Amino acid sequence: MPVPALRSQPGTATAIGSWPGTDVRAAIQAALDEFGEAPQVPYLPELPARGPGADMIGRTAALLVDMPIDLQPSGWRLVDHPGRDLKRARSFLGEDLDVLAEVAEGYTGRLKLQVAGPWTLASALWLPRLERAVVDPGAVRDLIASLSEGIARHVQAVAELLPGAEILVQLDEPGLPAVLTGALPTASGFGRLRAVEEPVIVEGLTAVLEAALAAGAAGTALHSCAPDVPIEMLVKTGVGALSLDVRQLRTADWEQVAVAVEGGTQFWAGAVPTTDAVLAGTSRPRPDAVADAVWTPWRTLGLDVASAGAVVITPACGLAGASPQAARAVLKLVKAAAAVLAERAEG
């Protein structure tokens, strides 16, 4: 099982993954401009506005080894032979890596990569018989093995491009709560798929996380901005950090966060809401208010005040719904909020 390997200096901030527009160079440059100096964590942005294949599911499915996909009206589907849809998705990813190598040449420090986690992927990909892959245990096992190998190759490819980078791998799992609770609709929409048992989910996540670390990743994180994230269950995977939307956390959830932090799991707090008003800039919180979203429950739970400085501040979700200018403003806001939280922790 992976050992938590993520440690952050006070004042650390990062972002989740998606970015507005279609300009890859501008997106990567923005991530490096805002987060390129320690202790911040820059990342390889995703630009879903480019179209199918640049979305979270198509982009991750492009990493799968020996499991080709194509695009149907229902969504991405597993098929026998690769076609133009897979070629387009791989082309987008290849373009991103080429630009990253150029823009970030000589970069040293941490760099985050984001991919869809195995359960979100299994719930979103369709089998040839037009049912979700998650219903077929054999297909899920193959998918987890393929994704593990694909992520390992991805980590190694980025490491070759940027030898000075310490690569972090973030698994995005917005679909996991629905898989766990049996809330996914069937293809007909008239029923619900059977829930996947917790040990099976933990085993699948652990396999992918271990593959990333074995390939040379310096640490791992699990992100979900969905409600009812099974925090206690995710800790069992041994992941290095949990990245959660703090607005979704109830008192019981914060208590589970506290147990996780005391056990060595890092907390990445999605403390800047990604509502339409925030992304549009019509209602954006001040840095001290963002810091309060972590500081207040931290003190209420009686956690070590100094340890609050190690919390990484992020937006709650991706920034694809913003303008490029507003997205930059959000990155500046999370940095400022992280600095406020660090100052309070040190004081």
VEXDREN-2710 file (C-alpha; in Angstrom, 1 decimal):
% VEXDREN-2710
k/r/px/py/pz
1/MET/0.0/0.0/0.0
2/PRO/1.3/3.5/-0.8
3/VAL/2.9/5.4/2.1
4/PRO/1.8/9.0/2.4
5/ALA/4.7/10.9/0.8
6/LEU/3.3/14.4/0.4
7/ARG/4.6/17.1/2.7
8/SER/4.1/20.8/2.1
9/GLN/5.7/24.0/3.4
10/PRO/3.3/26.5/4.9
11/GLY/1.6/28.7/2.3
12/THR/1.3/26.0/-0.4
13/ALA/-1.4/26.3/-3.1
14/THR/-2.3/24.5/-6.3
15/ALA/-5.3/24.1/-8.6
16/ILE/-7.4/21.2/-9.6
17/GLY/-6.9/20.7/-13.3
18/SER/-9.2/22.2/-15.9
19/TRP/-8.6/25.6/-17.6
20/PRO/-10.7/27.8/-19.9
21/GLY/-10.1/28.2/-23.6
22/THR/-8.1/26.3/-26.2
23/ASP/-4.7/28.0/-25.9
24/VAL/-2.4/25.3/-24.5
25/ARG/0.7/27.5/-24.3
26/ALA/-1.1/30.2/-22.4
27/ALA/-2.6/27.7/-20.0
28/ILE/0.7/26.1/-19.1
29/GLN/2.4/29.5/-18.9
30/ALA/-0.3/30.7/-16.5
31/ALA/0.2/27.7/-14.2
32/LEU/3.9/28.2/-14.1
33/ASP/3.7/32.0/-13.7
34/GLU/1.4/31.7/-10.7
35/PHE/2.7/28.5/-9.1
36/GLY/6.2/28.0/-10.5
37/GLU/8.0/29.1/-7.3
38/ALA/8.2/27.0/-4.2
39/PRO/6.2/26.2/-2.2
40/GLN/3.5/26.4/-4.8
41/VAL/2.6/23.3/-7.0
42/PRO/2.2/24.0/-10.7
43/TYR/0.2/21.5/-12.8
44/LEU/-0.4/20.4/-16.4
45/PRO/-3.8/22.1/-17.2
46/GLU/-6.6/20.3/-19.0
47/LEU/-8.5/22.3/-21.7
48/PRO/-11.8/20.6/-22.3
49/ALA/-13.0/23.4/-24.6
50/ARG/-10.9/22.0/-27.3
51/GLY/-13.5/19.3/-27.8
52/PRO/-14.0/15.5/-27.3
53/GLY/-10.7/13.9/-26.3
54/ALA/-9.7/16.9/-24.2
55/ASP/-12.4/16.2/-21.7
56/MET/-11.5/14.4/-18.4
57/ILE/-12.7/11.0/-19.5
58/GLY/-11.4/11.1/-23.1
59/ARG/-8.1/12.4/-22.0
60/THR/-7.6/9.7/-19.4
61/ALA/-8.9/7.0/-21.7
62/ALA/-6.2/8.0/-24.1
63/LEU/-3.7/6.7/-21.6
64/LEU/-5.2/3.3/-21.5
65/VAL/-3.0/0.5/-22.8
66/ASP/-4.6/-2.0/-25.2
67/MET/-8.1/-0.7/-24.4
68/PRO/-9.1/1.5/-27.3
69/ILE/-12.1/3.8/-27.2
70/ASP/-14.4/5.7/-29.6
71/LEU/-17.0/8.3/-29.1
72/GLN/-20.7/7.6/-29.3
73/PRO/-23.9/9.7/-28.5
74/SER/-23.9/7.9/-25.1
75/GLY/-20.3/8.9/-24.5
76/TRP/-16.9/7.2/-24.7
77/ARG/-17.1/3.5/-25.4
78/LEU/-14.5/0.7/-25.2
79/VAL/-14.0/-0.9/-28.7
80/ASP/-11.8/-3.6/-30.3
81/HIS/-9.8/-1.3/-32.6
82/PRO/-8.5/2.3/-32.3
83/GLY/-10.0/4.9/-34.5
84/ARG/-10.0/8.6/-35.2
85/ASP/-11.5/9.5/-31.8
86/LEU/-8.7/7.9/-29.9
87/LYS/-6.2/9.4/-32.3
88/ARG/-7.6/12.9/-31.6
89/ALA/-7.5/12.4/-27.8
90/ARG/-3.9/11.2/-28.0
91/SER/-3.0/14.1/-30.2
92/PHE/-4.3/16.6/-27.6
93/LEU/-2.2/15.0/-24.9
94/GLY/0.8/14.8/-27.1
95/GLU/0.5/18.5/-27.9
96/ASP/0.2/19.3/-24.2
97/LEU/3.4/17.4/-23.4
98/ASP/5.3/19.1/-26.3
99/VAL/4.3/22.5/-25.1
100/LEU/5.1/21.6/-21.5
101/ALA/8.6/20.5/-22.4
102/GLU/9.2/23.8/-24.2
103/VAL/7.6/26.2/-21.7
104/ALA/8.9/24.4/-18.6
105/GLU/12.3/23.6/-19.9
106/GLY/14.8/23.4/-16.9
107/TYR/12.0/23.5/-14.3
108/THR/12.8/22.0/-11.0
109/GLY/10.3/21.3/-8.2
110/ARG/6.9/19.7/-7.9
111/LEU/4.6/19.3/-10.8
112/LYS/1.1/17.8/-10.7
113/LEU/-0.6/15.6/-13.3
114/GLN/-4.3/14.9/-13.1
115/VAL/-6.1/11.8/-14.4
116/ALA/-9.6/10.4/-13.9
117/GLY/-9.6/7.7/-11.2
118/PRO/-10.5/4.1/-12.0
119/TRP/-14.1/4.2/-10.6
120/THR/-15.0/7.5/-12.3
121/LEU/-13.6/6.1/-15.5
122/ALA/-15.4/2.8/-15.2
123/SER/-18.7/4.6/-14.5
124/ALA/-18.3/6.8/-17.5
125/LEU/-17.0/4.4/-20.2
126/TRP/-19.5/2.2/-22.0
127/LEU/-19.1/-1.4/-23.0
128/PRO/-19.8/-2.5/-26.6
129/ARG/-23.2/-3.8/-25.4
130/LEU/-24.0/-0.3/-24.2
131/GLU/-23.8/-0.7/-20.5
132/ARG/-21.4/1.1/-18.2
133/ALA/-18.1/-0.7/-17.8
134/VAL/-18.5/-0.7/-14.0
135/VAL/-21.2/-3.4/-14.2
136/ASP/-18.7/-6.0/-15.5
137/PRO/-16.1/-7.1/-12.9
138/GLY/-13.8/-8.5/-15.6
139/ALA/-13.9/-5.3/-17.6
140/VAL/-13.2/-3.3/-14.4
141/ARG/-10.1/-5.5/-13.6
142/ASP/-8.8/-5.0/-17.1
143/LEU/-9.5/-1.3/-16.9
144/ILE/-7.6/-0.9/-13.6
145/ALA/-4.6/-2.8/-15.0
146/SER/-4.7/-0.8/-18.2
147/LEU/-5.0/2.5/-16.4
148/SER/-2.2/1.6/-14.0
149/GLU/0.1/0.9/-16.9
150/GLY/-1.0/4.0/-18.8
151/ILE/-0.4/6.3/-15.8
152/ALA/3.0/4.7/-15.2
153/ARG/4.0/5.5/-18.8
154/HIS/2.6/9.0/-18.5
155/VAL/4.7/9.7/-15.3
156/GLN/7.8/8.3/-17.0
157/ALA/7.2/10.3/-20.2
158/VAL/6.9/13.6/-18.2
159/ALA/9.9/12.7/-16.1
160/GLU/12.0/12.3/-19.3
161/LEU/10.8/15.7/-20.6
162/LEU/11.4/17.5/-17.3
163/PRO/14.1/15.6/-15.4
164/GLY/14.1/18.1/-12.5
165/ALA/10.4/17.8/-11.8
166/GLU/9.0/15.9/-8.8
167/ILE/5.8/14.5/-10.2
168/LEU/2.6/14.3/-8.2
169/VAL/-0.3/12.3/-9.5
170/GLN/-3.9/13.4/-8.7
171/LEU/-6.8/10.9/-9.3
172/ASP/-10.1/12.7/-9.9
173/GLU/-13.0/10.7/-8.6
174/PRO/-16.2/12.8/-8.8
175/GLY/-18.1/9.6/-9.8
176/LEU/-16.9/7.5/-6.9
177/PRO/-19.7/8.2/-4.4
178/ALA/-22.4/7.1/-6.9
179/VAL/-20.5/3.9/-7.6
180/LEU/-20.2/3.2/-3.9
181/THR/-23.9/3.9/-3.1
182/GLY/-25.5/2.3/-6.2
183/ALA/-26.8/5.7/-7.5
184/LEU/-25.6/5.3/-11.1
185/PRO/-28.5/4.9/-13.6
186/THR/-28.7/2.0/-16.0
187/ALA/-28.5/2.6/-19.7
188/SER/-32.3/2.7/-19.9
189/GLY/-32.5/5.3/-17.1
190/PHE/-35.3/3.3/-15.4
191/GLY/-33.1/1.6/-12.8
192/ARG/-29.9/1.9/-10.8
193/LEU/-26.7/-0.2/-11.0
194/ARG/-25.7/-2.3/-8.1
195/ALA/-23.3/-0.7/-5.7
196/VAL/-19.6/-1.8/-5.8
197/GLU/-18.4/-3.0/-2.4
198/GLU/-15.9/-0.9/-0.4
199/PRO/-13.0/-3.4/-0.4
200/VAL/-13.2/-3.7/-4.2
201/ILE/-13.1/0.1/-4.6
202/VAL/-10.2/0.4/-2.2
203/GLU/-8.3/-2.4/-4.0
204/GLY/-8.7/-0.7/-7.4
205/LEU/-7.7/2.7/-6.2
206/THR/-4.7/1.3/-4.3
207/ALA/-3.5/-0.6/-7.4
208/VAL/-3.5/2.6/-9.5
209/LEU/-1.8/4.7/-6.8
210/GLU/0.9/2.1/-6.3
211/ALA/1.6/2.0/-10.1
212/ALA/2.1/5.8/-10.1
213/LEU/4.6/5.6/-7.2
214/ALA/6.4/2.6/-8.7
215/ALA/6.8/4.6/-11.9
216/GLY/8.6/7.4/-10.0
217/ALA/5.8/9.7/-8.8
218/ALA/6.9/11.6/-5.7
219/GLY/3.3/11.5/-4.2
220/THR/-0.3/11.0/-4.9
221/ALA/-3.6/12.7/-4.2
222/LEU/-7.3/11.8/-4.5
223/HIS/-9.7/14.6/-5.5
224/SER/-13.4/14.8/-5.5
225/CYS/-15.7/17.9/-5.3
226/ALA/-18.8/15.6/-5.0
227/PRO/-20.9/15.5/-1.8
228/ASP/-20.7/12.5/0.5
229/VAL/-17.1/11.6/-0.3
230/PRO/-16.2/8.5/1.7
231/ILE/-13.2/10.0/3.5
232/GLU/-12.5/7.2/5.9
233/MET/-12.6/4.7/3.0
234/LEU/-10.2/6.8/0.8
235/VAL/-7.6/6.9/3.6
236/LYS/-7.5/3.1/3.5
237/THR/-5.9/3.4/0.0
238/GLY/-2.8/5.0/1.6
239/VAL/-3.0/8.0/-0.7
240/GLY/-0.7/10.9/0.2
241/ALA/-3.4/13.7/0.1
242/LEU/-7.1/14.1/0.1
243/SER/-8.4/17.0/-2.0
244/LEU/-12.0/18.0/-1.1
245/ASP/-14.5/20.8/-1.5
246/VAL/-14.8/22.2/2.0
247/ARG/-18.3/23.4/1.4
248/GLN/-19.4/19.8/1.0
249/LEU/-18.0/18.8/4.4
250/ARG/-20.3/18.4/7.4
251/THR/-19.1/18.1/11.0
252/ALA/-18.7/14.3/10.7
253/ASP/-16.7/14.8/7.5
254/TRP/-14.4/17.3/9.2
255/GLU/-13.9/14.8/12.1
256/GLN/-12.8/12.2/9.5
257/VAL/-10.5/14.7/7.9
258/ALA/-9.0/15.3/11.4
259/VAL/-8.4/11.6/11.9
260/ALA/-6.8/11.4/8.4
261/VAL/-4.5/14.4/9.1
262/GLU/-3.4/13.0/12.4
263/GLY/-2.6/9.7/10.7
264/GLY/-0.3/11.4/8.2
265/THR/-2.6/12.1/5.2
266/GLN/-2.2/15.6/3.9
267/PHE/-5.3/17.7/3.4
268/TRP/-5.8/19.8/0.2
269/ALA/-8.7/22.2/1.0
270/GLY/-10.9/23.3/-1.9
271/ALA/-11.6/26.5/-0.1
272/VAL/-12.3/28.8/-3.1
273/PRO/-15.8/28.1/-4.4
274/THR/-16.0/27.6/-8.2
275/THR/-19.6/28.9/-8.5
276/ASP/-20.6/31.0/-11.5
277/ALA/-20.4/34.2/-9.4
278/VAL/-16.8/33.5/-8.3
279/LEU/-15.7/32.4/-11.7
280/ALA/-17.3/35.5/-13.3
281/GLY/-15.6/37.7/-10.7
282/THR/-18.9/39.2/-9.5
283/SER/-18.7/37.8/-6.1
284/ARG/-15.2/36.6/-5.1
285/PRO/-14.2/36.0/-1.4
286/ARG/-11.3/37.8/0.2
287/PRO/-8.2/35.8/1.1
288/ASP/-8.9/35.9/4.8
289/ALA/-12.4/34.6/4.3
290/VAL/-11.0/31.7/2.2
291/ALA/-8.5/30.9/5.0
292/ASP/-11.4/31.0/7.5
293/ALA/-13.0/28.1/5.7
294/VAL/-10.1/25.9/7.0
295/TRP/-9.0/27.8/10.1
296/THR/-12.4/27.8/11.8
297/PRO/-13.2/24.1/11.7
298/TRP/-9.5/23.3/12.3
299/ARG/-9.6/25.1/15.7
300/THR/-13.1/23.8/16.5
301/LEU/-11.8/20.2/16.1
302/GLY/-8.9/21.0/18.4
303/LEU/-6.3/20.1/15.8
304/ASP/-2.7/21.3/16.2
305/VAL/-2.8/25.0/15.1
306/ALA/0.6/24.8/13.6
307/SER/-0.4/21.9/11.4
308/ALA/-2.9/24.1/9.6
309/GLY/0.0/25.7/7.8
310/ALA/0.5/22.4/6.0
311/VAL/-2.9/22.5/4.5
312/VAL/-2.7/23.1/0.7
313/ILE/-5.3/25.6/-0.5
314/THR/-7.0/25.0/-3.9
315/PRO/-10.1/26.0/-5.8
316/ALA/-13.0/23.6/-5.1
317/CYS/-13.1/22.2/-8.7
318/GLY/-11.7/23.0/-12.1
319/LEU/-11.7/26.4/-13.7
320/ALA/-12.9/25.6/-17.2
321/GLY/-16.1/27.7/-16.7
322/ALA/-14.1/30.9/-16.1
323/SER/-12.5/33.3/-18.5
324/PRO/-8.7/33.0/-18.7
325/GLN/-8.4/36.3/-16.7
326/ALA/-10.8/35.2/-14.0
327/ALA/-9.0/31.8/-13.8
328/ARG/-5.7/33.7/-13.2
329/ALA/-7.4/35.7/-10.5
330/VAL/-8.6/32.6/-8.8
331/LEU/-5.0/31.2/-8.8
332/LYS/-3.8/34.4/-7.2
333/LEU/-6.6/34.2/-4.6
334/VAL/-5.6/30.6/-3.5
335/LYS/-2.0/31.7/-3.2
336/ALA/-3.0/34.7/-1.0
337/ALA/-5.3/32.6/1.1
338/ALA/-2.6/30.0/1.6
339/ALA/-0.3/32.8/2.8
340/VAL/-2.9/34.0/5.3
341/LEU/-3.4/30.5/6.7
342/ALA/0.3/30.0/7.1
343/GLU/0.7/33.3/8.9
344/ARG/-2.1/32.3/11.3
345/ALA/-0.6/28.9/11.9
346/GLU/2.9/30.4/12.6
347/GLY/1.4/33.0/14.9
END
